[in-house]
Amino acid sequence: GNQENKLNSHQIEYQHKFFDFWLFDLKGKLGKNKLSTENSNNRNYNINLKEISPKISYLLNKDNRLSVFYELKNKENQLADFESLNHQKIGVDYFYSKAKQQFSANFTSFFNNFEGDTNSPVAYQMLEGLQAGRNFTWNLFFNQKLNSFLNLNLSYLGRKSENSRTIHTGNVQLRAIF
């Protein structure tokens, strides 16, 4: 059957550097995400979104940056079971970059207060693949330029939710650029 998806988003971003080493970011967002299917009414949704995300970064020098961020997001489905989500995210990022190397690390905590059936397509969309309750993610990324045409990437991602075991994912990539 036919499936129609409409996404409408209005966003404003503000960034201000004060003194020589502090950077403040603020993002606000309003949106609507709508899915209509002919054959699966339990997949239909019309979600309203409100989001605000402040972030403050300490610029140690031109090669190092440490950031702390917060996100508050509210989502409400206007169809069927009228699911709702109050989502909070808080975390810390570190980024290092030199001529031939990059390193980044991130730790994030998610607090998802979800009302509705958590085992539905609508819940998966609203929770963005996370679980209701507390979730944690962390990652490490390293990139080394070996020579003028070879790059080595190493990455690690971990995630944990209240009702699941920890999941570890690693990736090694050698890229040739020609």
N, C-alpha and C positions, 0 to 999 in steps of 0.2 A: 504494500500500500504506500500511499504518499506520506512523506514526512516533511514538515516545514519548521525551520528554526530561525528565530529572529533574536538578534542581540543588539541592544541599544545601550550606549554607555556615554556618560558625561563625566569628565575628569578634569581636575585642576591640580597643578603641582607648583610648589613654591620651594625655592632653594636659596639659602642665604649663608654666606661665609662670614664669620665674625672673628675678630682678632686674627691671628695668622694660622690657627690650627684647629678651629672648630667649624663644622659644617652642619647646618640644620636643614633637613628636608621635611616637607609636609605634603601629603597627597590626600585629596578628598575625591570621592567617587559616588555617583548615583547611577544605577543601571536597572535594566529589565532584560530578562532572559526568558524566552518563550519557545516551547516545543509543542507542536501539534502533530499527532499521528492518527492515521485512519483506523488502524487495526488494534492498537494497544493503548487503551485509555489510561491504564495505570502508569504509562510513561509520560503522559502529558503534564506540563507544568507551565506556570506563568510566575516567575520569581522576581520580586523586587529586591534590590540590593542598595544598601547604604554602607559606606566604608570611609574610615579615616585612618591614616598611617603616618605618625611622626617618626623621625629617625634623627639621631644625632651621631656625628662622626668626629673622632679625634684624629687629625692628620699629623702623625708623629713626624714625618718628613715626606718628601715627594714619593718615596717608595713604600711607605707603611701607612695603613689606615685601620682603625678600630672603630666599629659602629655598634650602637645599641638601638634596637627598633621595637616598635609596638604597633599592633594593628587591631582595630575594633571593627567588626563587620556584622551587619544584621541582614538576614535574608528571610523573606516570607513568601511562601507559595500561595497564590490567589485562587488555586483550583483544588478540587477534590478534598483531600484530607487537611489542607491548610497547614502544612508543615512550617516550622519556623526554626531558625538557627541564630544563636548569639555566639559569635566566634571571636576569640581573643588569641592573639599570637604575640609572643615576646621572644626576643632572641639577641644574639651577639654574633658579629661577623669580624673576621680579621682578613686583611688582604695585603700581600707583599708582592712587589714587582720590581725586578731588575732587568737589565738589558736582555738576558737570555733565559730568565727564570720567572715563573709566577707561582705563588702559593696562596691558597685561600682556605679558611676554616670557618665553619658555621655551626651554631647550636641553636635550635628553636624549640620552644614549648608552645603547644596549641591547647586551648581549652574550648571545647565545642559543647555548648548547651543546646541539644537538638530535641525538638518535640515532634514526634511522628514515628512512622515505621522506619527503622534504620536499615532494613533489608529491601529497600525499594530503589528503582532507578532514580526517583526524585531525590531520595536521601543521598545517593552516591553523587549526584550532580551538586547538591547543596553543600555537602561536606568535602567536596573536591578530592575524593578518594581517601580521606582520613576517616577515623572512627569517631563516634560520639564519645564525649568524655575527654580525658587527657591523652595527648599524643606528643611524642618527642621525635625530632629528627636531628641528625648531625652529619656533616660531611667534611671531607678533606679533598683538596684538589692540588696537584702539582704538575706543572708544565715546564719542560726543559727543551730549549732549542739546541739540538745536537750539532748541527752544521747548517749550511745555507738551504738545505732541502729536506732535513729530517727533524721532526718534532716528536718528543716523548710525552705522553699524558698518563698520569696515574690518578685514579679517583677512588674514593671510598664513600659509601653512603650507608648510614644506619638509621633505623626507625623502630619505634616502639609505641604501642598503644596499651591501654589498661588491660584489655582482654586478649592480648596476643603475645606471642614470643617475639623477641628481638630479631629483626631481619637485617642481615649484613650483605652488602653488595659491593663488589670491587670490579674495577675495570682498568686494563692496561691497553694503551693504544700507541702504536708507532705510525706516524703519518709521514708520507713522502709527498712533497710539494714540487711538482714539475710542470 
